[in-house]
Amino acid sequence: MPSSAASHQIADPQKALAESGSSEQPKRRKRRRGGKRSVFTRADVGLRDSTPATVPLGRSHLDDRVADKVEDSIAPGLGPQPHVEELPEPTRARAPAGAEAHKNGRGPRVHRRASDQGEQTLYAALDLGTNNCRLLIARPEERGFRVVDAYSRIVRLGEGVGANKRLGDAAMERAIDALANCHRKLAERGVLRSRLIATEACRAAENGDEFIARVQKETGLALEVVNRETEARLAVAGCVSLVDQQADGVILFDIGGGSSEIVWLDLRNRCGARGFALTRFIRSWTSLPVGVVNLAERHGGVDVTHEVFEAMVADAAGHLEDFNLGDDLTHAIATGKVHMLGTSGTVTTLAGVHLGLKRYDRRRVDGAWLEDDQVGAMIDRLREMPYEERVENPCIGADRADLVLAGCAILEAIRRRWSCSRLRVADRGLREGILTELMAADGVWSRKTHGRRNGRQRGRK
């Protein structure tokens, strides 16, 4: 594997600790309206009375002070958690569209600050990737968290970075405009607790640091360029609630714009752990310096012949050659108890096309299962689509039409290396992982749990 690809192996997980004293389970509360789009449950974030003890991903590189805050409640191994306080006014941010109209009873509703509404602390997660700029704002609840606002825009920040090693002027302009919109949402909502990250495009570009400084000057947002290890861990934290509870292992992958993360969760000794606790069963991981943007730039994404597609598969496969997961994974796959879990636009697109959606519907896509032959059939179907048909497909569109086959090629390289019978689709990832870690670090769920138990004990007395 080329030296630019990062890989890491972790020793066999230790046996799980015995469950802690209390066996009391929280009462199930009726879910509010909003569906999967806005609610992440207690099970999603892995809130249980016991947490298995194994070696977390990258534990030696993380902030011990933050980890100590959550060691007794969720899981250790959380990185530094920056705050967003007193956000300065961005030079590009305008007043919310329709604000004046709403004052007169017309136009869209403008949300007041959380402090004005007497609401609890809001948390935010921003992911500026090679292709997308995405923001989630959420409120913690007893059983997880509820998303109260979201934003997503394709900015293609990494356009040309593979060839020029620099962020282009037009790409930076698009990203800064999107980030100014994010700043406005953070300010309107009164968010004081957040983590704002940038990934591969800013890591790889020679002028990445200059861009980060420019972002802070023009939008007031202090972005944190995370390493590939952190990116892999956050991807796991964001979607492990979709792991099959009966699985012995999971090959989790996140196909991004400039890099692709692959993680092996070894779950043979998990002793019933689920949700966020599963981040402690990461056995091995790698980050490939190949994503949909740089792969499509090298090989082309508009007119993709069979030869071009196979060249893209070979390109991605070359980075996987030296990623040794060992005989244990091979044996686990042979038992049929290992499945894939994909979190990326590639797999959500495949699921949407497979379901024949006339309009993309996250509630139907997130958590969907695809059999291996169905995945292969969908890849073949997309390969046969001309570019114009991809543009017209409601689950692809013009923004992804020239990138989706590059994503399919990366997925095909993974499938040819490790053959699993099933793939589960996750329309969630880094942002949900950030929110979970932030809330866990603050102990928002453990405080509620302890308060509920103490109240019940006082009631008994």
Buried (B, 14 or more C-beta within 10 A) or exposed (E): BEEEBBBBEBEEBEEBEEBEEEEEEBEEEEEEEEEBEBBBBBBBBBBBEBBBBBBBBBBEEBBEEBBEBBBEBBBBBBBEBBEBEEBEEBEBBEEBEEBEEBEEEEBEEBBEEBEEEEBEBBBBBBBBBBBBBBBBBBBBBBBBBBBBBBBEBBBBBBBBBBEEEBBBEEBBEBBBBBBBBBBBBBBBBBBBBBBBBBBBBBBBBEBBEEBBEBBBEBBBBBBBBBBBBBBBBBBBBBBBBBBBEEBBBBBBBBBBBBBBBBBBBBBBBBEEBBBBBBBBBBBBBBBBBBBBBBBBBBBBBEEBEEEBBEBBBEBBBBBBEEBEBBEBBEEBBEEEBBBBBBBBBBBBBBBBBBBEBEEBBBEBBBBBEBEBEBBEBBBEEBBEBEBEEBBEBEBBBEBBBBBBBBBBBBBBBBBEBBEBEBBBBBBBBBBBBBBBBBBBBBBBBBEBBEEBEEEEEEEEE
